[in-house]
Amino acid sequence: MSMEYSEIYLSSVIGRHVINNRGETLGLLHDLVMVPGDVFPEVSHIVIRHRNRKYVFLWSEVTLFTHIVVSVGSMRTDAGKPYQHNEGEILVRRDILDKQIVDVNGAKVVRVNDIKLGNLDQKLCIFSVDISFRGLLRRLGYERFGDWVASLMKKEIPQNEISWEYVQPLEAHSSKLALNIARNQMNEIHPADLADIIENIPIQNIRTLLDTIDPETTGETIYELESDMRNLVINQLDSKQMSDILEEMELDEAADILSDLPEEKAQELLEMMDEEDAEEIQELLEHEEDSAGGLMTLDFFRLSSNLTVGDALARLKECGDEIETVYYGFVVDQDDRLEGIVSLKELLMNPVDTYISEIMKENIKSVKIDSESEDILETLSKYDLVSVPVIDENGRMAGIVTVDDVLAHYLPQILKIKRR
């Protein structure tokens, strides 16, 4: 087999004439059959279309493969076998071109505009997929025109390709390549970006994507989704998997997710969770969603006034992973009544033998457990706070509301107004 180039794009060969050794036209190149290879996927057969019929030839029969013409040794089209689709068989043009993939670097869903083929040890391999606008122009036959326009504007049309080593079929041995992902890199994508990706892929692929990331990241991703999409995603998961995911989440976020589910489904998941976590989430669910009780988190950095700064820092190292926000330490007595507050900066700047009672601020701004979200936002904004303590009806500290929780509550409303 002879290739004019070491690399060639699919768009430049699909639809080209296929001839025999006498130069007689056998048909047009319709597609390529792809099989796994040692390094890259390899082409095992070519598919020719002739008079509305398809024939398949072994790659070993191909004697010339260029962007102008393809030739095979056979004298007649019907020397090849009539093409019949085999389950699980992957056709390069049909199953990869125009399909969606996750661009891990860009953290977004993109479309395959072209495919780079290459000669490796006399085998035609799939080297990379082209997701760029240049790839689309090339495929439409306007690449040179695009370059001319770009030169007038003194700009370049960027090239953006993803090597096949980072592109893996969503389902093994399947021709359904509606989505390809670099599985080992999915956990590196921010949950908010993963949520955007989920909203742009077919519903049937969501479960497989979530299976590629750890439970904690899955929970954060589900929380980032709009409530309707969130419920749709949860329905793609079995109850045991979803309960495990909820246990990995911050309790207030888990409560927010459960509050949007049908009561029967939420109760089922609660019963499958760790008893202590379920009780705390149930407590959060008893409050109005837009009240301090509904927005608060139960975990906060708890301190006593008789501790030293050194004691406080040691305690922070022990429990820091379990606390959502550690900008402040909240000083409470044995009955959980709030006595004072100390910032993380003050803990770091003072000698380790300093007592908390000496540096804590006693003029504390707080909100009641039934305070509405508008009042909470006003308190956070007026006093420039990152979080504010929540006091229950008995005067005890029940939790904290963080500024990001309040913003998350208002964000959907802000977006709706912006879209009008």
C-alpha positions, -999 to +999 in steps of 0.1 A: +000+000+000+013+035-009+002+066+009+011+100-006+011+116+029+021+102+063-010+120+076-043+127+058-078+139+069-109+118+064-127+148+047-101+147+019-106+110+010-143+103+017-162+104-016-131+100-037-129+076-066-118+041-059-101+025-090-086-009-098-051-015-112-063-008-147-075+027-137-112+017-140-135+033-114-151+008-090-170+032-070-166+059-044-150+056-009-180+055+015-165+047+049-137+030+068-141+001+092-121+007+125-108-020+148-085-017+179-048-015+173-016-017+192-012+021+195-041+037+176-073+022+162-066+007+128-086+005+095-093-031+087-116-026+057-127+001+033-164+004+022-171+014-014-205+026-028-213+016-063-248+021-078-265+023-044-248-008-032-219-011-007-190-034-010-162-041+015-125-047+008-097-057+031-072-029+039-045-053+027-061-051-008-056-013-009-026-004-031-029+034-031-045+058-007-043+095-014-065+126-012-071+123-050-077+086-055-078+052-038-070+020-056-074-016-049-059-047-066-093-062-074-105-059-110-142-056-102-164-040-075-182-072-069-149-089-061-154-074-027-180-087-003-214-070-001-213-049+030-234-060+060-234-041+092-221-061+122-232-053+157-205-034+176-186-026+144-173+010+142-174+029+110-152+060+111-174+083+091-208+071+104-199+066+141-172+093+148-177+122+125-201+148+138-203+130+172-199+148+205-169+145+227-157+161+259-128+184+254-112+179+289-089+209+285-118+232+276-142+214+299-170+215+274-188+193+249-176+198+213-182+182+179-159+161+158-155+181+126-128+160+109-105+130+117-068+127+111-056+094+096-020+083+095+004+057+083+019+036+111+038+005+101+019+003+068-014+004+087-039+032+083-047+045+119-069+070+136-044+096+150-067+123+163-101+141+160-103+177+148-127+198+168-117+232+154-135+256+131-106+250+106-116+213+105-152+223+096-140+246+069-117+219+055-145+194+054-168+219+036-140+227+011-135+263+023-102+260+042-082+280+017-109+307+015-110+308+053-072+313+054-075+341+028-102+359+048-081+354+080-050+368+064-070+400+054-080+403+090-044+395+101-056+366+122-051+329+121-078+302+121-067+280+151-062+243+148-075+222+177-071+184+177-075+158+204-052+128+201-070+095+201-052+084+232-074+108+251-105+098+233-122+066+244-155+051+235-182+057+261-192+021+259-167-007+252-173-026+219-200-003+209-206+018+178-226+043+198-200+070+201-224+098+210-198+108+236-161+100+240-143+109+271-108+108+286-120+089+316-088+093+337-092+131+335-128+135+343-122+140+381-100+170+373-129+189+358-147+213+381-182+201+392-198+232+377-182+224+343-192+188+346-228+200+352-226+220+320-213+189+301-241+167+315-267+192+303-253+189+268-251+151+263-278+125+256-297+114+287-287+077+282-250+086+285-253+104+318-250+073+340-219+062+322-203+096+326-211+097+363-196+062+368-162+077+357-160+101+386-158+096+423-189+098+446-178+132+461-174+148+427-206+132+415-225+148+444-210+182+438-219+179+401-255+169+407-259+198+432-247+222+404-275+211+381-309+229+378-335+211+399-354+196+369-322+183+353-310+172+387-341+150+393-337+136+358-301+126+365-310+110+399-335+088+381-306+075+361-290+062+392-301+033+415-311+042+450-281+026+467-256+045+445-275+078+451-276+073+489-238+067+489-234+099+469-255+119+494-234+106+523-203+122+507-220+156+503-222+185+526-254+180+546-270+212+536-264+205+499-278+169+504-309+184+520-314+208+491-313+179+467-337+158+487-361+187+491-366+189+454-374+151+451-408+135+455-414+129+492-415+091+487-382+090+469-365+114+494-377+092+523-364+061+506-329+076+502-329+089+538-337+054+551-307+040+532-282+066+545-261+066+577-285+071+606-267+101+620-264+119+586-301+111+579-312+127+612-293+159+606-306+162+570-341+155+583-336+184+607-327+207+579-356+196+558-380+206+585-372+243+579-385+265+551-362+262+521-355+300+519-351+305+557-319+304+577-328+269+589-332+257+554-300+274+541-277+267+570-251+239+573-248+221+606-211+217+605-190+246+618-157+252+635-166+249+671-144+263+699-144+269+736-132+301+753-107+283+776-088+268+747-055+283+735-047+293+700-024+263+697-053+240+708-076+257+683-052+251+654-047+215+664-084+210+665-087+227+631-063+201+616-083+173+630-118+184+618-110+207+589-119+182+562-154+177+577-162+214+578-174+233+548-162+268+559-134+275+584-129+313+580-143+317+615-142+297+648-174+300+667-170+300+705-199+283+723-204+272+759-215+237+771-252+245+762-242+256+726-249+292+734-228+315+713-202+335+732-179+349+706-162+345+672-126+344+661-113+346+626-088+322+611-064+352+605-065+360+642-056+324+651-026+325+627-014+359+638-015+353+676+010+333+698+000+297+704-004+302+741-029+330+738-064+320+751-093+323+728-112+344+753-085+371+749-089+375+711-126+365+704-151+392+694-182+392+716-203+417+696-216+390+673-239+394+643-263+365+639-296+356+624-326+337+638-334+302+625-366+315+609-350+346+593-358+350+556-331+349+529-334+387+523-325+394+560-296+369+558-282+385+527-285+420+542-266+409+573-238+393+553-235+423+530-238+450+557-212+435+580-190+421+552-192+385+565-183+352+548-207+333+571-232+342+598-243+321+628-279+308+631-296+309+665-325+286+672-357+294+692-339+283+725-310+307+720-286+280+709-263+280+679-278+257+653-254+262+624-241+288+600-252+302+567-224+309+542-224+336+516-221+311+488-253+293+500-272+325+499-259+334+464-268+299+452-303+305+464-306+338+445-287+328+414-315+311+395-337+341+401-310+365+389-305+344+357-342+344+350-343+382+352-313+384+330-328+362+303-360+384+300 
